[in-house]
Amino acid sequence: MKTFEERYTAWIDGQLTGAELAAFEKELETQPHAALDRTEAHQLGDLLRTHRTAPTLINADFFSLQLQQRIAAETPQPRRTESRENGGGFWSISRLLWAGAASLVVAGISYVTLVPTAAPTIPVEPSNYFAQVVEAWPSDPSISATTVYNPQDNLTVLWLDGLDYMPSEQLALQ
């Protein structure tokens, strides 16, 4: 015995005859859309017989793009959750606070480990010898003399600017 689908297809194609046709049409009385299906199937068949081949597309890529855009426009988009619309999502306020706190911790650790601190001061014993530059004046006006005294290290430096450069080899010969 044939299934309902096989008999339905045969009925649409007009292949049922006699008692089999009468029994099946009596069974179809409960299916109100069956007559419409048969009419549409015949119309589709006539259309396919009339137009056996599809027309060639001049610009198939453009057609495909338009089709994809139309499908995308007609496809319902998933609704966004309430938290993303109100500033939620990945960069929510709580995550920003945690990221800021973590950045401060990393910056503090980097500062402590990477930035050198002042060298410990070595106590300098007072010396019995003391020199003080009272006045420094060069004979050449293009040369300037400056004194710098550091009481912490008990050190005085006489700085001369404007002297001609003399290589160390020549200094050793004099």
C-alpha positions as CSV (number, residue, x, y, z in Angstrom):
1,M,0.0,0.0,0.0
2,K,1.3,3.4,-0.9
3,T,1.8,6.1,1.7
4,F,-0.3,9.3,1.8
5,E,2.6,11.4,0.3
6,E,3.0,9.0,-2.6
7,R,-0.8,9.1,-3.4
8,Y,-0.9,12.9,-2.9
9,T,2.0,13.3,-5.5
10,A,0.3,11.0,-7.9
11,W,-3.0,12.9,-7.5
12,I,-1.3,16.2,-8.2
13,D,0.4,14.7,-11.3
14,G,-2.9,13.3,-12.5
15,Q,-1.8,9.6,-12.3
16,L,-4.7,8.3,-10.1
17,T,-7.6,6.8,-11.9
18,G,-10.9,5.1,-11.2
19,A,-11.7,3.8,-7.7
20,E,-8.3,4.8,-6.4
21,L,-9.0,8.5,-7.5
22,A,-12.4,8.5,-5.9
23,A,-11.2,7.0,-2.6
24,F,-8.3,9.5,-2.4
25,E,-10.5,12.5,-3.2
26,K,-12.9,11.5,-0.5
27,E,-9.9,11.3,1.9
28,L,-8.8,14.8,0.7
29,E,-12.1,16.4,1.8
30,T,-10.5,17.0,5.2
31,Q,-7.6,18.9,3.5
32,P,-8.9,22.3,2.3
33,H,-5.6,23.4,0.9
34,A,-5.2,20.4,-1.4
35,A,-7.0,21.9,-4.4
36,L,-4.8,25.1,-4.1
37,D,-1.7,23.0,-4.0
38,R,-2.7,21.1,-7.1
39,T,-3.4,24.4,-9.0
40,E,-0.1,26.0,-7.9
41,A,1.8,22.8,-8.9
42,H,0.3,22.9,-12.4
43,Q,1.1,26.6,-12.8
44,L,4.7,26.0,-11.7
45,G,5.0,23.1,-14.1
46,D,3.6,25.2,-17.0
47,L,6.1,28.0,-16.1
48,L,9.1,25.6,-16.0
49,R,8.1,24.1,-19.4
50,T,7.8,27.6,-20.9
51,H,11.1,28.8,-19.6
52,R,13.4,25.9,-19.7
53,T,16.6,27.8,-19.0
54,A,17.3,30.7,-16.7
55,P,18.4,33.9,-18.4
56,T,22.2,34.6,-18.1
57,L,23.0,37.3,-15.6
58,I,25.2,40.1,-16.9
59,N,26.6,40.9,-13.4
60,A,26.2,37.9,-11.2
61,D,28.3,39.4,-8.4
62,F,26.0,42.4,-8.1
63,F,22.9,40.2,-8.1
64,S,24.4,38.1,-5.3
65,L,25.3,41.1,-3.3
66,Q,21.8,42.5,-3.6
67,L,20.4,39.2,-2.7
68,Q,22.6,38.9,0.4
69,Q,21.7,42.4,1.5
70,R,18.0,41.7,1.1
71,I,18.3,38.5,3.1
72,A,20.2,40.3,5.8
73,A,17.6,43.1,6.0
74,E,14.7,40.6,6.2
75,T,16.4,38.4,8.8
76,P,15.5,39.4,12.3
77,Q,18.5,40.5,14.3
78,P,19.0,39.1,17.8
79,R,17.9,41.6,20.5
80,R,20.6,43.1,22.6
81,T,20.5,42.5,26.2
82,E,19.6,45.4,28.5
83,S,23.0,45.5,30.2
84,R,24.9,46.2,26.9
85,E,22.5,49.1,26.0
86,N,23.0,50.7,29.3
87,G,26.8,50.7,29.3
88,G,27.2,47.1,30.3
89,G,29.1,44.5,28.3
90,F,32.8,44.0,28.6
91,W,33.8,47.5,29.7
92,S,31.3,47.9,32.5
93,I,32.0,50.3,35.4
94,S,33.1,47.5,37.7
95,R,35.5,46.1,35.1
96,L,36.9,49.6,34.5
97,L,37.5,50.1,38.3
98,W,39.2,46.7,38.5
99,A,41.4,47.5,35.5
100,G,42.3,50.9,37.0
101,A,43.2,49.3,40.3
102,A,45.3,46.6,38.6
103,S,47.1,49.3,36.5
104,L,48.0,51.3,39.7
105,V,49.4,48.1,41.3
106,V,51.5,47.3,38.3
107,A,52.7,50.9,38.1
108,G,53.6,50.9,41.8
109,I,55.5,47.7,41.6
110,S,57.3,48.9,38.4
111,Y,58.3,52.1,40.1
112,V,59.7,50.4,43.2
113,T,61.6,47.8,41.3
114,L,62.9,49.8,38.3
115,V,63.5,53.3,39.5
116,P,66.8,53.5,41.4
117,T,66.8,55.2,44.8
118,A,69.4,57.6,46.0
119,A,72.7,56.0,46.9
120,P,73.2,55.6,50.6
121,T,75.4,58.4,51.9
122,I,78.8,57.4,53.3
123,P,79.7,59.5,56.3
124,V,82.8,61.5,55.5
125,E,85.3,62.1,58.2
126,P,86.3,65.7,58.6
127,S,89.7,66.4,57.2
128,N,92.5,68.3,59.0
129,Y,93.2,70.0,55.7
130,F,90.9,72.8,54.5
131,A,91.0,74.8,51.4
132,Q,88.8,77.6,50.4
133,V,88.7,79.4,47.1
134,V,88.3,83.1,47.9
135,E,88.6,84.5,44.4
136,A,89.2,83.0,41.0
137,W,90.0,85.2,38.0
138,P,91.6,84.1,34.8
139,S,93.9,86.3,32.9
140,D,92.2,85.6,29.6
141,P,88.7,87.2,29.4
142,S,87.4,84.3,27.2
143,I,87.9,81.9,30.1
144,S,85.5,81.8,33.0
145,A,86.2,80.3,36.4
146,T,83.4,79.0,38.7
147,T,83.8,77.3,42.1
148,V,81.3,74.7,43.5
149,Y,81.5,73.6,47.1
150,N,79.6,70.5,48.4
151,P,79.5,70.5,52.2
152,Q,78.0,67.1,52.4
153,D,81.1,65.5,50.7
154,N,83.4,68.3,51.8
155,L,84.5,68.9,48.2
156,T,85.4,72.0,46.3
157,V,85.6,72.0,42.5
158,L,87.1,74.7,40.3
159,W,85.4,74.7,36.9
160,L,87.1,76.5,34.0
161,D,85.2,77.2,30.8
162,G,86.8,78.4,27.5
163,L,90.1,76.6,27.7
164,D,91.5,75.2,24.5
165,Y,91.3,71.4,24.2
166,M,94.5,69.6,24.7
167,P,94.8,65.9,24.0
168,S,96.0,63.7,26.8
169,E,99.1,62.6,24.8
170,Q,100.4,66.1,24.8
171,L,99.6,66.6,28.5
172,A,101.8,63.6,29.3
173,L,104.7,65.0,27.3
174,Q,104.8,68.3,29.3
